[in-house]
Amino acid sequence: MTVSDATLTTDGFSQLERGRILLIACGALAREILDLKAANGWAHLDLTCLPANLHLYPEKIASAVEAAVHKHRSDYDRIFIVYADCGTGGLLEAKCAELGVEMVAGPHCYSFFEGNAAFAAREEMTAFYLTDFLVRQFEAFVWKPLGLDRHPDLRDMYFGNYEKLVYQAQTDDPALDEKAKDCAGRLGLAYERRFTGYGDLTPALSRL
């Protein structure tokens, strides 16, 4: 599936007449949102995803969300933004308030996957986090963007103050678990797996 700009479950009927809701989401959350839609029968929710690599350029997220809202607003009764702050420094929250749309609460997906309250209580300052998506896309979203494929000596500069890699598992997948362990080894970090499921994402979408 191409997640760059693919609206799902469209047909020839007026979306406004049917009271449909559009989710504008980070592409890194596409699989999880589709799983939740299928498991809960949320046929009234449509999904369009922005490129997951916007996380490498968080200063661009708010403007990308704004463009997507303007593009789709006339077709939907309601729009919900499936992003947390994600490194925007409050810019995304301010933009959503300006646009009159809601968004997922929390500083980032690591927090809402674990549950914002539980994540905040841990105060883990020396943990590096991976989700299912980031384990699958470790090369494209961690290893190569940081230049570790070309300059492995940069590992200590980037990760010298980290002590462990925490894999926040959304699913029980032994293959992903093994890959996450390998990621920890490549970064020289201790390994911990936590099954978080979908965390606060489930109630956030349930309220819609």
C-alpha positions in Angstrom: 0.0 0.0 0.0 1.2 3.5 -0.8 0.7 5.6 2.2 1.8 9.0 0.8 -1.6 10.2 -0.1 -4.1 7.3 -0.3 -7.6 7.9 1.0 -9.3 4.6 1.8 -13.0 3.5 1.4 -14.1 6.2 -0.9 -17.1 5.7 -3.1 -19.5 7.8 -5.1 -21.6 9.1 -2.2 -21.3 12.5 -0.5 -19.0 12.1 2.5 -20.8 14.9 4.4 -24.2 13.3 3.9 -22.9 10.1 5.4 -21.2 11.9 8.4 -17.8 10.3 7.7 -14.6 11.2 9.5 -11.2 11.6 7.9 -8.1 10.6 9.8 -5.0 12.5 8.6 -2.2 10.4 9.9 1.5 9.8 10.0 2.4 7.1 7.5 4.2 5.3 10.3 0.9 4.6 11.9 -1.0 3.4 8.8 -0.8 -0.4 9.6 -1.9 0.2 13.2 -4.9 2.4 12.3 -6.0 -0.1 9.6 -5.8 -2.9 12.1 -7.9 -1.0 14.6 -10.4 -0.1 11.9 -10.8 -3.7 10.9 -10.9 -5.1 14.5 -13.6 -2.6 15.6 -15.6 -2.2 12.5 -15.0 1.5 12.3 -16.3 1.7 8.7 -17.1 5.4 9.1 -13.4 6.3 9.5 -11.4 7.0 6.3 -7.7 7.4 6.3 -5.2 9.4 4.4 -1.5 9.3 5.3 1.3 11.8 5.0 4.8 10.5 4.3 6.4 8.8 7.4 9.7 10.5 6.6 8.3 13.8 7.7 9.6 12.7 11.1 13.1 13.5 9.8 11.9 17.0 9.2 9.5 17.9 12.0 9.5 21.5 11.1 7.5 20.5 8.0 4.8 18.5 9.7 2.4 21.4 10.7 2.4 22.8 7.1 1.8 19.4 5.6 -1.1 18.8 8.0 -2.5 22.2 7.1 -2.4 21.5 3.4 -4.1 18.1 3.9 -6.9 19.6 6.0 -7.6 22.3 3.3 -7.5 19.6 0.6 -10.1 17.3 2.3 -12.2 19.6 4.5 -15.0 20.1 2.1 -15.6 16.4 1.7 -15.8 15.5 5.4 -18.0 16.3 8.4 -15.0 16.0 10.7 -11.2 15.6 10.5 -9.0 14.1 13.2 -5.2 14.4 13.1 -3.3 11.2 14.1 -0.1 12.8 15.1 1.2 13.7 18.6 3.6 16.7 18.9 6.3 14.7 17.1 9.1 17.2 17.6 7.2 20.3 16.3 7.7 22.2 19.6 4.0 22.9 19.9 3.6 24.1 16.3 1.3 21.3 15.3 -1.0 21.8 18.3 -1.2 25.5 17.5 -1.9 24.8 13.9 -4.7 22.3 14.8 -6.3 24.8 17.1 -6.1 27.4 14.3 -7.7 24.9 11.9 -10.3 23.8 14.4 -9.3 20.1 14.3 -8.4 17.7 17.1 -5.2 15.7 17.4 -3.8 12.8 19.4 -2.6 13.9 22.8 1.1 13.3 23.8 4.6 14.4 22.9 5.2 11.6 20.4 4.0 8.1 19.4 6.3 6.3 21.9 4.4 8.1 24.6 0.9 7.4 23.4 1.7 3.8 22.5 2.8 3.1 26.0 0.1 5.4 27.4 0.9 9.0 28.1 0.6 8.7 31.9 2.6 5.6 32.1 5.3 6.9 29.8 5.7 10.1 31.8 5.9 8.2 35.0 8.9 6.2 33.8 11.1 9.2 33.2 13.5 7.2 31.1 16.1 9.6 30.0 18.6 7.0 28.7 16.2 4.8 26.6 16.0 4.8 22.8 12.6 3.6 21.5 11.5 1.6 18.5 8.0 0.7 17.4 6.9 -2.0 15.0 7.2 0.4 12.1 10.7 1.6 13.1 12.0 -2.0 13.6 10.8 -2.8 10.1 12.3 0.4 8.7 15.4 0.6 10.9 17.8 1.1 8.0 15.7 3.8 6.3 14.7 5.8 9.4 17.6 5.3 11.8 20.7 3.8 10.4 21.1 5.6 7.1 19.7 9.0 8.1 22.2 9.2 10.9 25.0 8.2 8.5 25.9 5.1 10.5 26.0 3.1 7.3 28.9 5.3 6.1 30.4 6.3 9.4 29.8 3.7 12.1 32.2 5.6 14.4 29.4 8.1 14.9 27.5 5.6 17.0 29.2 6.8 20.2 28.4 10.4 19.4 24.7 9.7 18.9 24.1 6.9 21.4 26.9 7.2 23.9 24.4 8.5 26.6 21.8 5.9 26.0 21.8 2.7 28.0 19.1 0.6 26.4 16.9 0.1 23.4 13.2 -0.3 24.3 11.1 -2.1 21.6 7.5 -1.0 22.1 5.8 -3.9 20.4 2.3 -3.3 18.9 2.0 -6.9 17.9 3.4 -10.3 19.0 5.8 -11.0 16.2 8.8 -13.2 17.0 10.5 -12.1 13.7 10.2 -8.4 14.7 11.5 -9.2 18.2 14.6 -10.8 16.8 15.1 -7.9 14.4 14.7 -5.4 17.4 17.4 -7.4 19.3 19.7 -7.0 16.4 19.1 -3.3 16.2 20.0 -3.0 19.9 23.2 -5.0 19.3 24.2 -2.7 16.4 23.7 0.3 18.5 25.6 -1.2 21.5 22.6 -1.0 23.8 20.9 -3.3 26.2 17.6 -4.7 25.0 14.1 -4.5 26.5 10.9 -5.5 24.8 7.5 -4.1 26.1 4.2 -5.2 24.6 2.3 -2.0 24.5 -0.3 -2.8 21.9 -1.9 0.4 20.6 -1.9 2.2 23.9 -3.8 5.5 23.9 -4.3 5.3 20.2 -7.3 3.0 20.7 -9.3 5.2 23.0 -8.4 8.3 20.9 -10.0 6.7 17.9 -12.8 5.0 19.8 -14.1 8.5 20.8 -14.7 9.3 17.2 
